[in-house]
């Protein structure tokens, strides 16, 4: 009996950015913000097996 195996891999990440404006008097009222987080590399191994035969 042929039992196929598969290995799957991928990547995931989160990028967020934005701008702020300071209403008070200042030299630079605009600011840019950026955030990179949750970088992951999931790997899945799939194996098909027969638990019971009915």
QUIHULIN-V670824 format. One line per field, one symbol per residue. phi: phi as a letter, one per 20 degrees, with the letter a starting at -180 (. if undefined). A space follows every 10 residues. Layout:
phi->???
This chain:
phi->.edfdcddca cbbcccbacc cefffafcfe cdcbbcbleb cfccddcece ebdd
